[in-house]
Amino acid sequence: MPESSSVTSGTGVVPDDSGAGSDAPAAQPGDAALAGDAVPSEGAGRSADAALPGDAALAGDGSAGPVAVDRETLRLALVVGGLVLAVLLGFGLGRMNAPADPARPAGTTAGGVATGGADGGAHAHSPGTGAHTHDGATVTQGGGDGATGLSITSAGYTLVPSTELVAGRAGELRFQIRDDQRRAVTRFAVVHDKPMHVIMVRRDLGGYRHLHPTMAADGTWSVPITAPEAGPWRMYADFTAVADDGRQVAVVLGADLTASGAYRPRPLPAAATSATVDGFTVGYAGTPEVGKSVPLRFRVTGTDGTAAALEPYLGAYGHLVALREGDLGYLHVHPEPVRDGDDVTFWLTAPGPGSYRMFLDFQVGGVVRTAEFTLTVA
């Protein structure tokens, strides 16, 4: 996003009005003073009217004699000239070091599609979408402490749900993503094999769902859903929009929904570093800290105690979502692309102290399961 500027400068010539003519005393060598030097006083070896070496005379202008340049004007001209030279040199060096296309983010093509990273180029992309890496995200948004999904509007995008949930009754989750001109957005990048990830959770952090809706031509997303229990629910739309200029903008938006019926909230289970689901034991090692990126290493074992044969699910060996109790601040953390032996490693930064509920999706034998943990951050 280069900017260029020009600087115009000028100096004035002040004529000598002392009345000296062509018989003025001759200039003495060495009388010229550099900028910042003291000017010799009268009686210090020259008269006040003597011309300095280098004083300019206007030829053929009809003046009575040579016109001397005032010392202060000469000093100002030298200073201004130096500043102009510095600006021109800086501009030239900037042009030499500028990228070929400053408006294009590093690691992208001219169309704004990411070219590298764990996700880039590793999977097929739907028409109108492109590869994406989280390192290339162009927007920092959320609650100001690292948690996202706290707002229905962020980064110029708004989540507009049109859904009524009834506990125990099959229904459909429907919504649109609209831009700052209230137009339905229809261009999304594919992130982990899907252009849209939707997380649903009850306000007491129960009833977790990880859904992948489909989009109609008018930008309306829909997916079947049954709310098993009544009460207030929170939905998160986790996506990367492709703007008109090709920029990819990663955003998480959240909205509250209500399933009709009597709500009976349950307290969070006690904090633990292991959980069981369908005969698999999932444990993790690592202690998250506020404001610091810390590795959490998860391992899934079968009934015989050996490491389970994890399969790639949505382009990775696991997906971790953490939600903060209270405001339901959202953290979606993807694993390192290379496994650490049998472990799957995630780097997690806790946005603040409190209790969190973590949900780990993993796949074995073609079946996706979710292990749930309560985490306390001091």
HELIX and SHEET records of a PDB file:
HELIX    1   1 ARG A   71  ASN A   97  1                                  27    
HELIX    2   2 HIS A  134  GLY A  136  5                                   3    
SHEET    1   A 5 THR A 153  SER A 154  0                                        
SHEET    2   A 5 TYR A 157  PRO A 161 -1                                        
SHEET    3   A 5 ALA A 170  ARG A 178 -1                                        
SHEET    4   A 5 THR A 220  THR A 226 -1                                        
SHEET    5   A 5 THR A 214  MET A 215 -1                                        
SHEET    1   B 5 LEU A 165  VAL A 166  0                                        
SHEET    2   B 5 GLN A 248  SER A 260  1                                        
SHEET    3   B 5 GLY A 231  VAL A 242 -1                                        
SHEET    4   B 5 MET A 196  ARG A 202 -1                                        
SHEET    5   B 5 ARG A 209  LEU A 211 -1                                        
SHEET    1   C 4 SER A 274  VAL A 277  0                                        
SHEET    2   C 4 PHE A 280  ALA A 285 -1                                        
SHEET    3   C 4 VAL A 294  THR A 301 -1                                        
SHEET    4   C 4 VAL A 344  LEU A 348 -1                                        
SHEET    1   D 4 TYR A 330  VAL A 333  0                                        
SHEET    2   D 4 HIS A 319  ARG A 324 -1                                        
SHEET    3   D 4 GLY A 354  VAL A 364 -1                                        
SHEET    4   D 4 VAL A 367  VAL A 377 -1                                        
END                                                                             
